């Protein structure tokens, strides 16, 4: 099996976008990830200052309304368009964005999942969604992200960890405080038996209910920030408390095993405590579940 059509298109269009200046790949170098539980993580260090969309201060223009046509791959139905990430670490990084304004902090809708399903027919890999600033989202406009993978290629460094979560997922208790490893408490995962848009949407809603994030039938917005990750075999959701810790900004890719450090990152802390401890720092405490913390 060769490279999927959309992946091929993304690589070709990326070359054109770099030449035109529309795309600015982030210069990074892979560095050893040491400390406890470092196995299953890839650490990249950002060379130089982060781009404006990763800087915390000041208002930012919406880069998706309108989107840069030089980054466009193709329309997806009437409500979405597939574009390239302007600041990729991996060439071919795609964004599925809504054509009209839709908040990143709102519920993913059946139309979103219909668009995901359409893209998956031509390219797949590691999908992820950051539900807002407290979950690592850098833009407020609705966007899901895809890191394409070729057949036989490893999905992510923590794929085996996610596979263990498929057997460990249970419905939350009602009223009783949860104890144990915060990552286990605040993570749920399900196997995907059906890749239809309706099945994807149902799995998403089930994970939200299992994590106490609420339901679009009852709650205008999710009750807590979260990260969503999925591929052709499973879908997982992690409840979040905050985005940044010890100078590391953690989005959904952190839970896939991809960490990005910068000049502000406390590498000494990471070497002493390990990346798993970093993830624990950004999820709620073990005895908190079903919180009504607002999405940041």
N, C-alpha and C positions, 0 to 999 in steps of 0.2 A: 504494500500500500504506500503510495507516494504522499507528498505534502498536499493537504486539503486545498481546495480551490481558494477559499478566502485567505488562508495562510499564505499561499503563493502571491495573491494579490497584495496582501499587506506588506510582504517583503519588497515587491516591486515598487509599490507606492511609497514605501519608506525611503528607498534610495532616491526617488524623485523629490520627496519632501525634505530630506537632508540637504540635497543640492540647492533647493530653492530657499532654504532657511526656515521653512515652516516647521520642521522638526529639529529639536535640540536634544539628542540623546544625552543622558546624564553620564558623565565620566565617573566610573567607579572601579575599584579593585577588590577582588576577593581576598579576605584576610582570615587567618585562623580564628575559629570561634572556640574559645577555651572556657574553662569553668565547669561546674557540675551540670550534667544533662546537656552538654554541648553537642552530643551526637544527634543528628537529625536537624541541624540548623546550618544555614549558609549565611555568612556575614559579609556584606559588601560595604566598603567605606566610600562615601561620597567625596570626590576630589574637588576642592574649591567650595564656594558658597552655594547653598541651595537656591533653586529658581524661586521666583516671586510667589508662585502658587503654594510653595511649602513654607513660606515665612508667615509667622503668626500675626504680625501687626498690620493694621490698616485695612480698609475696604478693598475688595478686588472686583474687577470687571468679570462678567459672566463670559467665559470663553466658548460656551456652547450656544449662545443666543446673540448673534448667529455663530455657527461653527466655521472654522477655517476650511474653505472648500478644497484647499490643497491637501488636507488631511482626510478628506472623505473617501471611504471605500465604496459604499453603496447604500441606497435607501433600504429600509427593512419595514415593509408594510407602509401604512399611511401615517403612523405615529412615531416612528423611530428611524434613526440613521446610524450606521456603523462608521466610526472614524478611527483614526490612529491617535494614540497618546502622543502629545506634543513633546513630553519629557520622559521617554522610555528608558528603563534600564535594559530591558530585553527588546530588541527590534521585532516588530510584529505585534506589540501590545495594542489591543483593540479596546475601544470604548463603545458601548451601545447606549446612545443618549436619546432622550425624548425630544421630538421636534419642537414641541411647545414647552413652556415652563411647567415643571413638576418638581416638588421639593424632594431632596435626598432624604429628608427626615420623615417622609410619609410612607404609607404602605406600598409595597410593590403590588401592582394590579394585574388582572388577567391579560391586559394588553401588553404589559411588560413581559410576561411569561410567554405570550404568543410570539413576541419578537425574539426572545431567547431561543425558543424552539426553532424558529426559522433559521437563525444563524447556526445552530447546532447541526443542521442538515449538511452544512458545507464546511464547517470547521469546529473543532472542539478542543478542550484542554482544561485548564484551571480557570473557572469563573469565580469572581468574588464581588462582594458589595459591602461598602462601608456606609452605615445608615446615617451618619452625620459627623460633625467635628469630633465628638467624644469617641467615635469609633474609627477615626483616622481619615475621614473624608476631607479632601482639599477643596471641593467645589460643592455649592448648595444645589446645583441643577442635577436632576435625576440621571444617573449613569451607572451601568453595570460594566464590569471589566473582564476581559478575557486574555489570558496568556496561552496562546495556542501551543499544542503539543503534537508531535508526529506519532504515528503508531509505534508502540514499543518504547517510547521515551518516558522517563520518570515524570510523574505528575508534579511532585513537590517533595522536599526533604522530609516532611512529617506525614507522608501518605500512610505509612504503617501505623502511626499513632491514630490517625482518623479511622482506619479500618478496625482498630480495637474499640473505638467508640461505638461502632455499629451494634456490638453485642452488649455494650454497657448502658445504652440509652433506655431510660425509663421515664414514666410520667412523674411529674413532681408531686410530692405529698401536699395536702391542703392544710395549712395552718401550722404545721410542725416545722421548726427550723431545720435546715439541711446542714450537715457537717461533713468534713472530709476535705479532700483536695479541691481548692476553689476552681481549678480548671475543669475537673470532672463535674462538679456541681453546676457550673455555668456553661457547659457544652452539651449539646444534643446532636445526634446524627442519625440519619435513616438511609437505608439502601434504596436506590431508585430502580424499581422494577418496570416502570413505564415512563417513556420519555416524552409523552404528550404534554402540551402546554397546560392542560387541565391537571395532569398528575403532578407536574412541577409546582404549580400554584398550590395544590392541596398539601404537598410535602412541606412547602414553605410555611403555610398557615399552621400546620401541625407542630412544626418546630417552634414557631412563635408562641403558641399556646403552652407547649411543654416548658418553655423558659420563662413563662410569666410575663411575656411581652405584650400579651393582649390579643385582640381580634379586631379586624376592621369593621365587623358587624356591631361591635360594642364600643370601641375606642377610636376617636377621631385620628389619633396618631399612636405609633408604638409607645409603650410605657417606659421603654429603656433603650439606649443605644445598643447596637449589636453589629456583628460581622457575620456575613453569610458566605460560605464557600461551597462549590459543588462542581461535579464533573459528570461523566456519563454513568458512573456507578453509585455515587452517594452524594448526599447533601448534608452539610453541617452548619450549625449556628452557635455563636458564642456571644453571651451577654457581656456588655462592656460598662466600665465605670469611668474611665478617662482615656485620653489618647496618648499623652506623653508621660514618660517616667525616666528619670536619670538621663535626660537629654536624648532619649530615643523616642521617635514617633512611631507608634505601632498601629498598623491597620490590619486588615484581614490577612495580608501576606505574612505577617508575623506568626500567625497561627498555622500557616502552611510551612513555616520554617525559614522564611526569608526575612532577614533583619538588615536594616540600613542604618549605618552610623554616620555621623558628621562630626565637625569640629566641636559641637556642643555635647556630644555623647560622652558619658562617663564610662570609658572602657575599663577602668580599674574595677568599678562596681560589677560590670558584666563578667570580668574574669574571675572575680571572687564568688559571685552568687550564681552565675550561669543564666542562659537565656530562658529556661523554664521559669525561673524566679521572676524574670522581667514580665513574662506573660501573666503570671499570677498577680503582679502589681497593678495591671490595668483591667482586671475583671473585678466584680464585686467580691466582698469577703464571703467565706464559705457558708456563713449562717444567714446570708441574705439571698432570698430568691423571690421573684415576683414583686420586686420593688416597683414603686411608682415614680422613680427618678425620671425626670423629664429628659428627653433626647436633647443633647447639647447642641 
